[in-house]
Amino acid sequence: MSDTPRTDEAVDYASNFHPDCEVVNVEVAIDLERELAEVTKQRDILIEGLEKLASCDWVITLPDRMDAVREIANETLNKIKP
C-alpha cells in the first residue's frame, strides 16, 4: 500500500488524459500543501511545548512525577523531531 494514496489517485486520474505524463490536479496539490503546512505548524508547536516541559524545573512538590513527565516528553521529542 502506498503512503501517498491521494497523490497516486490524482496521478492515475490525470494519466487518463496525459498518458505520458505524471501530473496532479492543481486543487489536489494545493490541498496537500496546505495540509502539510498545517501539520508542520502543529508539530513545531508540539515540539516547543515538549521542550519546555522537558526542561521544566519549577514543580518542586512533585519531583517523582516530574521525572516521569520529563522522560515522556524527551521520548516524544526524539520520535517527532525532524
N, C-alpha and C positions, 0 to 999 in steps of 0.2 A: 504494500500500500504506500502511496506517495505521501510525503509530508507537505505537499502543496496542491491539494485537490482542486481548489477553486481556480488556481492558475492553470493547472492541467486541463480542466474543463473548458476554460476560456480559450486556450491554445487549440484544443480539439475542435471547438466550435469554429474558431477563426480559420483553421486549416481547411474547412469545407469550402471556404471562399477563396483562400490563397494557399493551395496545397504545397507550394514550395517554400512557404514562409511560416515561421512560428511567431504569430502576433497575438497580442492580448487586447481585448476591448479596453478602450480608454477608461470607461467607468469602473471596470474591474480593477485596473491598475491604480486608479485614484483611490478607490475604497480600500484596497490593500495597503497603500502607502499611508493613508490616514489612520487606519487601524494600527499599523506598525508604529507610527509616531505616538499614538495614544498609549500603547502598551509600553513603549520605551520610556515615556514620561512617567508612567506609573511605576515602572521598575526603578527608575532613578530616585523617585520619592521614597520607595520602599528601602532602597539601599541607604539613603541618607538617614532615614529613621532607625534602621537597624544598626548603622554605625554609631549613632548617638546612644542607642540602647546598649550596645556592646561596650561602650566606653563609660557608661554611667557609674558614678561612684557616690551619688547623693543619697541612696537608700541605705542608711546605716542600720536601721532597725530590722532589716530582713536580709542579712548577709548570705544565708544559705540559699534563699530563693533568688537573690540577685546573681549569684554564681550560676545557677541553672539558667536564668534568663540570658545572661551573657553568653553562656555556652550555646544555647539555642540560636541566639542572634548571630553569633560567629559562624555556626554551622550553616545557617541560612544564607549569610553573606557569601560564604565560599561557594555555595551552589548557584547563586544568581549573578554574581559579578561577571561583567562581560570580559 
